[in-house]
């Protein structure tokens, strides 16, 4: 069966190999659409383009993200900035800078913030 030109991106800050909800999404869509995934580990499902989100943060970044998280508990408007400190959003945007998707599935609030940034 030929896949239509529709491209779908599935984002989850989890191990895609052991996340059953995301695996069901991938399996349900991979035969009908061109599926690209972003996760902390690959799903290892055939027929899917996969990118791994690195956690190349330094110790300083990890401490700063914890401090920033406490600030977000006090000042709710800082949550988007907290996500940018905790997760490598710039890396994701760089990975997908030339990609265009018709649908972006965000699994979790962190993924939703990233989906908003890459949606064009």
matplotlib code that plots the C-alpha trace (Angstrom):
import matplotlib.pyplot as plt

x = [0.0, 1.4, 1.6, 0.1, 2.3, 1.0, 3.8, 3.3, 5.7, 5.3, 7.2, 7.6, 10.2, 10.2, 11.9, 9.8, 10.7, 9.0, 6.2, 3.1, 0.8, 3.4, 4.1, 0.4, 0.3, 3.4, 2.0, -1.4, 0.0, 3.2, 1.6, -0.6, 1.6, 5.3, 6.0, 8.9, 9.5, 11.5, 12.1, 14.7, 15.3, 14.3, 11.2, 13.0, 9.8, 10.5, 9.3, 9.7, 12.3, 13.6, 15.5, 16.9, 16.6, 19.9, 20.2, 23.6, 23.0, 25.9, 25.6, 25.2, 22.2, 20.6, 21.0, 19.7, 16.7, 15.8, 16.0, 14.0, 11.3, 10.9, 10.5, 7.8, 5.9, 5.7, 5.4, 3.3, 4.1, 7.7, 6.8, 7.7, 11.1, 11.6, 11.0, 13.6, 16.1, 15.4, 15.0, 17.2, 14.5, 17.2, 18.5, 15.1, 14.5, 17.8, 17.1, 13.7, 14.5, 14.0, 11.1, 7.4, 4.7, 0.9, 0.3, 2.4, 1.4, 2.7, 2.8, 3.0, 3.2, 6.9, 6.4, 3.5, 5.7, 8.2, 5.4, 4.3, 7.8, 8.3, 4.8, 4.8]
y = [0.0, 3.4, 6.0, 9.4, 12.5, 13.4, 13.7, 13.2, 14.0, 12.3, 13.9, 12.4, 13.0, 9.3, 6.0, 5.3, 1.6, 1.2, 3.8, 1.8, 4.8, 6.3, 2.9, 2.4, 5.8, 5.0, 1.5, 2.9, 5.6, 4.2, 2.2, 5.0, 8.0, 9.1, 9.1, 10.8, 10.5, 12.4, 10.7, 10.1, 6.6, 5.1, 3.0, 0.6, 0.2, -0.4, 2.1, 5.2, 8.0, 8.5, 11.2, 10.9, 14.0, 14.2, 15.2, 16.8, 19.1, 20.0, 19.7, 23.5, 23.3, 20.6, 22.6, 25.7, 23.9, 22.7, 26.3, 27.5, 24.9, 26.2, 29.7, 28.4, 27.1, 30.7, 32.5, 30.3, 32.4, 31.2, 27.6, 28.0, 29.4, 26.5, 24.0, 25.8, 25.5, 21.8, 20.4, 21.0, 22.9, 24.5, 21.1, 19.9, 23.0, 22.5, 18.8, 19.6, 23.0, 21.7, 19.4, 20.2, 18.2, 18.2, 16.9, 17.1, 14.8, 16.1, 13.6, 15.8, 19.5, 19.6, 18.1, 20.5, 23.5, 22.1, 21.3, 24.9, 26.0, 23.7, 24.1, 26.4]
z = [0.0, -1.0, 1.7, 1.0, 1.2, 4.7, 7.2, 10.9, 13.7, 17.1, 20.0, 23.5, 26.2, 27.0, 25.9, 22.8, 23.0, 26.4, 26.2, 25.2, 24.4, 22.0, 20.5, 19.7, 18.0, 15.9, 14.9, 14.1, 11.8, 10.3, 7.5, 6.3, 6.8, 6.7, 10.5, 12.2, 15.9, 18.5, 21.9, 24.5, 22.9, 19.6, 19.3, 16.9, 14.9, 11.2, 8.7, 10.9, 10.8, 14.3, 16.1, 19.6, 21.9, 23.7, 27.3, 27.0, 29.9, 32.2, 36.0, 36.1, 33.7, 35.8, 39.0, 37.2, 35.8, 39.4, 40.7, 37.7, 38.4, 42.0, 40.5, 38.1, 41.2, 42.4, 39.0, 36.7, 33.6, 33.6, 32.7, 29.0, 29.9, 32.3, 29.5, 27.4, 30.3, 31.0, 27.5, 24.3, 22.3, 20.1, 19.2, 18.2, 16.1, 14.4, 13.7, 12.2, 10.6, 7.0, 7.9, 7.3, 9.0, 8.4, 11.9, 15.1, 18.0, 21.3, 24.2, 27.3, 28.1, 27.3, 23.9, 23.3, 23.9, 21.4, 18.9, 19.0, 18.1, 15.1, 13.7, 10.7]

ax = plt.figure().add_subplot(projection="3d")
ax.plot(x, y, z, "-o")
ax.set_aspect("equal")
plt.show()
